[in-house]
Amino acid sequence: MKEDQETEREYPHWNRVYLIVVLYSIAIMVGLWLFSRMYD
């Protein structure tokens, strides 16, 4: 239990990190899709 509490205190920003990664991935996919549409 003690390790779990330390982990939560040490990384309080993981939810934000996951959200940023998801949004970044979506942005890359949209960007690549738009880039490929330019050459259709």
ChimeraX attribute file (.defattr): number of C-alpha atoms within 10 A of each C-alpha:
attribute: neighborCount
match mode: 1-to-1
recipient: residues
	/A:1	6
	/A:2	6
	/A:3	8
	/A:4	9
	/A:5	9
	/A:6	10
	/A:7	11
	/A:8	11
	/A:9	10
	/A:10	10
	/A:11	10
	/A:12	10
	/A:13	10
	/A:14	11
	/A:15	10
	/A:16	10
	/A:17	12
	/A:18	11
	/A:19	11
	/A:20	12
	/A:21	12
	/A:22	12
	/A:23	12
	/A:24	12
	/A:25	12
	/A:26	12
	/A:27	12
	/A:28	12
	/A:29	12
	/A:30	12
	/A:31	12
	/A:32	12
	/A:33	11
	/A:34	11
	/A:35	11
	/A:36	10
	/A:37	9
	/A:38	8
	/A:39	6
	/A:40	5
